[in-house]
Amino acid sequence: MLSFLSRLVGAEGNAHISIRTEKDFVILRGPPEEATEQPLQGTVRLRLPAGHKVLGVRLCMNGFLRHTEHDADSSTPDSYRTISVFEQESPPFLIDHGHRIVSEDEPDLETFEWPFVLIVPGDVPETFQGCGRCSITYRLGATTIRNSSSASPPQTYRTIRINRALSNSAFTLMDPVTIEGTWSDTLRYSVSIAHRAVALGTTIPLEMSVTALKEGVEVLRARCRLSESHEVTGGRHRLAAFTGDRQVAEWAISIQSRDRKEDHQVQKMTQNLPLPKEPKRCSPDVAALGIQTSHVLHVDVTVRQPEGRTSSYRVTLPVILFISPQLPIDGSETFVWPEDMTGTNDVTLQNGVLDIPPIYGAHLEDKVLDTLSP
């Protein structure tokens, strides 16, 4: 549900207020010290019984840090603490300055509309909802302005998500990550992913080769799993410290080829590892208000030794997960899939949707130059 139901009680009759936004999310590019402000645009609509006295509408955007102890025994509703971390109110929308809509079907009702543009600063902490014990959320609220107090003025709320994407200059995150080494003088391995940063909702492109240094050594199976580390530090908001992790996904790796090179058997594996399609199951890397998340890819290999016994080996690679402007998350915590992209067969999704720098025409708030004047 994109917003709470309007509170329509008692003397307000058929009074109703609603918020419509062009998008219920904002994308900030780069770290807080580099990101530029972005607009949030929409329309506020107020419907009143004819002759009802209201001065106008107040619109405000608020951000909240909500947390509790991460001890499972202390997670009662009363244990949660809510801290205001952002507040921005637009100038009041007055009835005298609103666009009045007259409907022949509802002559006893008056409807007023006001367009709005709220500017979201680049250093606003991004939304975080990857943990049941702490979160950073935003909402847009509208309520009526009146001369006399009322016990139940109509009001409504709409959830807004703040997404933080990578900086346009983060070229090094396009570089591949490769780890090479030897396991017990038995196997030489090379594990790599095509780039350090991977967009949520896409895939991790993995390549791996294992060379047997002894005759009779063979890889029986390989598996990968992605873990998400979650750390909470006290900071200026005095949050309860916590460190933990969760498993995001797990994949079985297929062995595509077996070759011989310099009298050694070489086994190669290439596979795209799909990330969850539900944002709540996998958070981006975050560092905001004392909350941090990071990700590690674990590769486990089971090997049969010449004498027949099996051994297990592991290697880990750090992975940076980010929200791509081409695949943002909206206010209802779902991916916004482009119309020309399906999420299953698009080549950019299979390669992580890296857009550093963004392709021409995909820059936020930029206009494509169709023609150039001499």
Summary of the structure (lengths in Angstrom):
residues: 374
radius of gyration: 26.6
end to end distance: 50.8
largest distance: 92.4
contacts: 1126
relative contact order: 0.17
helix: 6%
strand: 50%
